[in-house]
């Protein structure tokens, strides 16, 4: 993946248990070694405040604009971090875009009240599955509307994880490239 994507720092935010070796996020990191994984201290403990704080700390390590590629509970942590630290604020590097894949249902984790219900300060895409056991497509669409995200139902892909058998998930890579182009175009518009 080259072109406009190379203008951004790409952060990978896994969900519970940290996306094993056959998960598309891990495969993407092998394909693109510059992608950086956001590591959590306790992958089996979905603590929104702790996970969000880690996202924010990783963002602070480099001032380049970032794209965050998040999965499951990692999407909630990423959205929470971005909403708490608006672009360029509080020392956190600006987030140019969010690719939010198979978000976990905030209600299942008791964190819905802690998440924003307004447009995120950067372009975002929510990719959902019609048979995801962690959040229905309808509920994912509701959160996408709240966040001002583009919503795409990918069909029956389960939780869009290793069990989905996606391999290197080329369609997902195309969505990331599309997000990078949108983020780049918004940066150009904001300059003028």
C-alpha positions as CSV (number, residue, x, y, z in Angstrom):
1,X,0.0,0.0,0.0
2,X,1.6,3.2,-1.1
3,X,0.6,6.7,-2.3
4,X,-1.4,8.9,0.0
5,X,-1.4,6.3,2.8
6,X,2.3,6.8,3.3
7,X,1.6,10.4,4.4
8,X,0.1,9.1,7.6
9,X,1.1,7.1,10.7
10,X,-1.1,4.0,10.8
11,X,-2.0,2.8,14.3
12,X,-3.6,-0.7,14.7
13,X,-6.0,-0.9,17.7
14,X,-7.0,-4.6,18.3
15,X,-9.9,-5.7,20.4
16,X,-10.1,-8.3,23.1
17,X,-7.3,-10.8,23.2
18,X,-5.2,-8.6,20.9
19,X,-5.8,-10.0,17.4
20,X,-3.9,-13.3,17.0
21,X,-1.5,-14.1,14.1
22,X,-4.2,-15.0,11.6
23,X,-6.3,-11.9,12.3
24,X,-6.3,-9.5,9.4
25,X,-4.9,-6.8,11.6
26,X,-1.8,-8.9,12.4
27,X,-1.5,-9.9,8.7
28,X,-1.6,-6.2,7.7
29,X,1.2,-5.5,10.2
30,X,3.3,-8.2,8.5
31,X,2.5,-6.7,5.1
32,X,3.2,-3.2,6.2
33,X,5.8,-3.1,8.9
34,X,5.4,0.6,9.5
35,X,2.0,0.0,10.9
36,X,2.2,0.3,14.7
37,X,0.1,-1.8,17.1
38,X,-1.4,-0.2,20.2
39,X,-0.6,-2.7,23.0
40,X,-2.8,-3.0,26.0
41,X,-1.6,-4.1,29.4
42,X,-4.5,-6.5,29.9
43,X,-6.0,-7.8,26.6
44,X,-8.6,-9.8,28.5
45,X,-9.9,-6.9,30.5
46,X,-12.0,-4.5,28.4
47,X,-11.5,-1.3,30.5
48,X,-12.5,1.7,28.4
49,X,-10.7,4.3,30.4
50,X,-7.4,2.3,30.5
51,X,-7.6,1.3,26.8
52,X,-8.5,4.8,25.7
53,X,-5.6,6.3,27.8
54,X,-3.2,3.8,26.0
55,X,-4.5,5.0,22.6
56,X,-3.8,8.6,23.7
57,X,-0.3,7.8,25.0
58,X,0.6,6.1,21.7
59,X,-0.7,9.1,19.8
60,X,1.5,11.4,21.9
61,X,4.7,9.5,20.9
62,X,4.7,11.0,17.4
63,X,3.2,14.2,16.1
64,X,2.4,13.0,12.6
65,X,-1.3,12.8,11.7
66,X,-2.5,9.2,12.3
67,X,-5.1,6.9,10.8
68,X,-6.4,4.4,13.4
69,X,-7.4,1.0,12.2
70,X,-9.5,-0.4,15.1
71,X,-11.4,-3.6,15.7
72,X,-14.1,-4.6,18.2
73,X,-13.4,-3.1,21.7
74,X,-10.4,-1.3,20.1
75,X,-12.9,0.8,18.2
76,X,-14.6,2.0,21.4
77,X,-11.2,2.8,22.9
78,X,-10.1,4.7,19.8
79,X,-13.4,6.7,19.5
80,X,-13.2,7.6,23.2
81,X,-9.6,8.8,22.9
82,X,-10.4,10.9,19.9
83,X,-13.4,12.4,21.5
84,X,-11.6,13.2,24.7
85,X,-8.6,14.7,22.9
86,X,-10.0,16.6,20.0
87,X,-7.6,16.9,17.0
88,X,-4.4,18.5,18.1
89,X,-5.5,19.1,21.7
90,X,-4.0,17.9,25.0
91,X,-0.7,16.9,23.5
92,X,-2.1,14.0,21.5
93,X,-1.2,13.8,17.8
94,X,-4.0,14.6,15.5
95,X,-6.1,11.7,14.2
96,X,-6.8,12.2,10.5
97,X,-9.2,9.3,10.2
98,X,-10.7,6.2,11.9
99,X,-11.4,2.8,10.3
100,X,-13.8,1.2,12.8
101,X,-14.2,-2.5,12.0
102,X,-16.8,-4.6,13.8
103,X,-17.3,-2.3,16.7
104,X,-18.2,-4.0,20.0
105,X,-21.6,-3.1,21.3
106,X,-21.1,-0.4,24.0
107,X,-24.2,-1.6,25.8
108,X,-22.8,-5.1,26.2
109,X,-19.8,-3.6,28.0
110,X,-21.7,-0.9,30.0
111,X,-19.8,2.0,28.4
112,X,-22.4,3.6,26.1
113,X,-22.7,6.6,28.4
114,X,-18.9,7.2,28.1
115,X,-18.9,7.4,24.3
116,X,-19.6,10.5,22.2
117,X,-23.0,10.9,20.6
118,X,-21.9,13.6,18.2
119,X,-19.8,13.8,15.0
120,X,-16.2,12.8,15.4
121,X,-13.6,15.5,14.6
122,X,-12.2,13.5,11.7
123,X,-13.4,11.3,8.8
124,X,-14.5,7.8,9.9
125,X,-15.8,4.6,8.4
126,X,-17.7,1.9,10.3
127,X,-17.5,-1.5,8.7
128,X,-20.1,-3.9,10.1
129,X,-21.3,-7.5,9.5
130,X,-24.9,-8.6,9.2
131,X,-24.2,-11.6,11.5
132,X,-21.7,-10.1,14.0
133,X,-22.4,-11.6,17.5
134,X,-20.8,-8.6,19.2
135,X,-23.1,-5.9,17.7
136,X,-26.0,-6.0,15.3
137,X,-25.6,-4.2,12.0
138,X,-28.6,-2.0,13.0
139,X,-26.9,-0.9,16.2
140,X,-23.6,-0.4,14.4
141,X,-25.4,1.9,11.9
142,X,-27.0,3.8,14.8
143,X,-23.5,4.5,16.3
144,X,-22.1,5.4,12.9
145,X,-24.8,8.0,12.5
146,X,-24.1,9.5,15.9
147,X,-20.4,9.7,15.1
148,X,-20.9,11.1,11.6
149,X,-19.3,8.0,10.1
150,X,-19.8,6.4,6.8
151,X,-21.6,3.1,7.4
152,X,-20.9,0.0,5.3
153,X,-22.6,-3.4,5.9
154,X,-20.2,-6.0,4.5
155,X,-22.7,-8.8,4.7
156,X,-22.3,-12.0,6.7
157,X,-18.7,-11.9,7.9
158,X,-19.2,-12.8,11.6
159,X,-17.0,-10.6,13.8
160,X,-14.7,-9.7,10.9
161,X,-11.8,-11.5,12.6
162,X,-9.6,-14.6,12.1
163,X,-12.6,-16.9,12.2
164,X,-14.1,-15.0,9.2
165,X,-11.3,-16.4,7.0
166,X,-10.4,-13.1,5.4
167,X,-6.7,-13.7,5.0
168,X,-5.0,-10.4,4.1
169,X,-8.5,-8.9,3.6
170,X,-8.0,-6.9,0.4
171,X,-11.4,-5.2,0.5
172,X,-10.5,-3.9,4.0
173,X,-7.2,-2.5,2.7
174,X,-9.2,-0.7,-0.1
175,X,-11.4,0.9,2.6
176,X,-8.3,2.0,4.5
177,X,-6.9,3.5,1.2
178,X,-10.2,5.3,0.7
179,X,-10.1,6.7,4.2
180,X,-6.5,7.9,3.7
181,X,-7.6,9.7,0.5
182,X,-10.5,11.3,2.3
183,X,-8.3,12.4,5.2
184,X,-5.7,13.8,2.9
185,X,-8.3,15.8,0.9
186,X,-9.7,17.2,4.1
187,X,-6.2,18.3,5.2
188,X,-5.7,20.1,1.9
189,X,-9.1,21.9,2.3
190,X,-8.3,22.9,5.9
191,X,-5.0,24.5,4.8
192,X,-6.8,27.0,2.5
